[in-house]
Amino acid sequence: MTMCMVITTSLAISEMGFMEIVASDEGLGTIVPIIAYWLYAALIVSMEKSFPKHKIRSAEEQHNRNHLVSKGTVIKGVILQQALQAFTATLLYILIESDDDDSAAHVTTSNTGQNHDGDDGTGSMIITMLVTTAFQFLKGMVVMDTWQYFMHRYMHENKFLYKHVHSQHHRLVAPYAYAALYNHPLEGLLVDTMGGAVSFLASGMSPRTSIFFFSFATIKAVDDHSGVNFPWHPFRLLFRNNSLYHDVHHQLYGTKFNFSQPFFVFWDRLLGTYYMPSSTEDEINKESKDI
């Protein structure tokens, strides 16, 4: 009886500890982007069936040009990639000692009383928090773009890395939504995971803020690989780096262009690797010359 009680208690404590980890900001920062990836990919697949005229490549062309890798293999590769990212993110959160709780306690203590004007300061605190978060988001976006541009470009320019690593991603000549993270594990570590870690550390964002940042970055990456172009989509309106832009990079003629991901295009513009065909005819002519 006593042994059973001990085992039951231990299991209950272990379960509680696991649930506390999952429900923590660090746990959510790891899990929520993965959920967002599959939910948004499913939404895109559903929408492209409802609005087939907005597909960049027809279903037939997409099927024929992606003959090097099956969708089943892509899904397995993405799941592996996400497992490795989750493991790395968990290690990162464990290694970083956050002072968020102490800072929050200090702020709470220093603002318990009203100021001289009778205002409790809540409004100004909220504004400060929003401005700080927006700045951290922007800084994280710039850092992530910088890391991924140069790492991505190097993956193309280094013949060994392209042949044995990055070419796996380019088996998808006509990308689709849930294939966004179909990469060689080494590329996933060096480009995506390390890029996320560096942007997190450099921006100074908290684990809670990172939940939203990495979910946003994940959704943006899925959209860039979606293979659809909805003219009314906010990403299409706000970002030059979008599904059309990244589709060019996946074409045979486009592997020397459009390395930027996932947000802006300023590195491509500054370093002369930006290219967008002015029309479908120009694209076809360019592709036929390079084949």
N, C-alpha and C positions, 0 to 999 in steps of 0.2 A: 504493500500500500504506500509506504513512505517513498520507495523508489519510483513508483508510478507518479506520485505527486511531484517529485523532484523533476522527472522527465517532462511532465506536463507544464510545470512552471518554466522550465528552461526553454521549451518550445514556444511558450507564450511570450517570453521575454525576447527570444530571437525574432519571432514574428513582429513584435512591436518595434524592435530595432530596425528591421527591414522596412517596415511601413514608414517609420520616421525618416529614414534615409530617402525613400522614394518621394515622400511628401515634402522634403526639404527643398529649398531653392536650388541647391546643387543637384539633387536628384531630378527635379523638374527641368533644369537646364540641360540635362542629358536626354531625358525621355521625350519631352514635348516636341523638340525639333524633328525627332524620328516620326512621331505621330503626325505632325504637320506635313511631313514629306509625303506620306502615303495618302493622307486625306486630300491634299491639294492635287496630287497626281491623279487620284480617282475622279476628282471634280473636273480636271482638264479632259480626261478621257471621255467623261460623260458629255461635256460641252462640245467636244469636237465631233461627237456622233450627232449631236443636235444641230451643229452649225458646220457641216463638212466643207463649205465653201471657204472657210477661214483657215483650212489646213495649208501649210506652206508647201508640203509635198503630199501628193495623193496617197491614199492607202496602198494602192498597187505599187507606186514608186517607192514608198517607205518599206514595203515588204521586200521588193526586189533588191534594193540597194543595201539592206541590212542583212544580207544572206550569210555573212560571216559569223553571226552570233544569234542564237535563238533568244526569244523573250524569256524563256525559263532560265537560261544561263544568266541573263541580265539580272533577273530578280534575285537569284542566288548570290550573284556578285554584289549587288546593292546591300543585301542583308548582311553579308560578311563585312562590307565596308562600314555599315552602321554599327555593327558589333564592336569593331576595332575602334571606331570613333567614341562610342560610349565608354569603352574601357579606358581610353586615353583621357577623356574628359573627366572621368571619375578620379583618376590619378591626379590630374591637374587640380581639381577642387580639393583633394585631400592634402596635397603638398602646399597649397596656398593658405596661409593663416589670415583669415579676414578679420578686420577690426570693425566691421559694420555694426555689430551689436554694441560695442563700447561707444562708437561714435553716436549711434542712435540714443543711447542712454544719456550721453553728455548733452546732446541737443535737447532732449526732453527735459533734463534737469535745468538747463540754462534758460528754458523758455516756459517754465511752469507758471511764472507770474506774468501779469499784463505789462505792457510797456507804458510809457508815460502818457500816451494818447488814449489809453484804455483798450488798445487792440492787443489781442493775445498773440499776434504774429503768425497765425496759421496761414493766412493768405500769402504772405511773403515767403514763408517756408515752402508752400506748394509751388509758387512761381520759381523759386530757386531750384527746387528739385526737378521741375520740368525742364528748365534751361540746362541744368547739369546733365540730365539724362539725354537730352537732344544733342548736346555737345559730345558726349561719350559715344552716342550712336554714330554721329558723323565721323568722329575720329576713328572709331572701329571700322567703319566702312572704307575710309581712305587707307588705313593700314592693311586691311584685308585685301583690297584691290592691289595695293603695291606689292605685297608678298606674292599674291597669286599671279600677277602679271609676269614678274621676273622668273618665278619658278616654272610657270606654264611655258613661257617662251623658251627657257633653257631646256625643258623637256622636248621641245621641237628641234632646237638647234644642236643638241647633243645626239648624234646618230645612235649611239648605244642605248641611251635612255629612251629615245623614241621607239626604236625597234623592239626593245625588251620590256618597256614599261608603258609609255604613253599611247602607243599604237593600239592597246587594248580598248581604250576609250573611243578611238577613231574607227573602230570596227563599225560604229554607228554613223553611217554617212548621212542618214536622215534621222536625227535624234527624235526621241519621244519622251513624254513627261517623266515616267518612273525610271528612266535610264540615266537620269542626271548624275547619279553617284556611281555609275558603272565604271570603275577604275581598277587599275592594278593596285593591290594593297600598299605597295611602296609609294605610289603616287598619291593615294589617299592620305597616307601619313604625312608626306613631305609638303603637299600642296594644300589639301583641304584641312586636315586636322591641325597641322602646325600653323597654318594661316589663321585658323580660328583661335588657337591658343595665343599667338602673338597679338592679334587684334584685341582679345580679351584683356591681356596684361597691359598692353600699351594704352588702351582707352581708360583704364581705371574703373571700368564698370563693375558693379556688384554682381554676384551670382543671380540675384533676382532680375536685374536688368538684362543679363545675358540670356535668360529664358526668351525674352521678346526679341533680342537682337539675333540670336542664332535661329530662331523660328522664322524670322523675316528673311535672313540670308538663305535659309533652306528653301523657302517658298520661292524666292527670287531665282535660285539656281534651277529649281524644277521648271519654272516658267520659261527660263532661257532655253531649256532643252525640250520644251513642249511640242515644238513643231507646228504650233498654231499661231496665228496672228489676228487677234481680236482688236480692231482699230479703236474700240472704246475702252480697252483694258487700261487701268491706271498705270501699270508698268510700261505699257506702250507709249503712254502720254508723258510720263515723267522721266523715263530712262532711254537714252540712246542705246545703251547696252540691253538689248531685249532679244526675243526669240528670232527675229529676222537677222539681227546682227550676229548672233551666235550660229545660226544656220549657215551663214557664209563660211565661218571658220571650219565647219565640218565637211565642206565640199573639197574636192580634190584640189581646186585652184585656190582655196582659202586657208590652207594650213600655214601660210606665211603671214597671215593677217588676223586681226581681231583676237589678240591674246587676253585682253582685259576680261576680268570676271570678278564678282558677279554684278557690280553696281555701275561703275562709271567707264568712260572711254578715254580719259585724259592721257593715260600712258601711251595708248595706241596713237593718239594724235601727236603727242610730243615726240615720239620716237619713230614716226613714219610707218606704223604698221596698221593704220586704220584703213579699211576699205569697205565700201558699200556700193554695189552695182546700182546704176541709175535706173535700170529697168530689167525685167526678166530676160529680154533679148540680150542685153549686155552680159548678163550672167551666163547664159547658154553659150555665147560666143567665147567668153573667157574660159569656160570649162572645157569646151571642145579643143581649144588651143593647147591646154595643159595636159590633156589626156595622151 
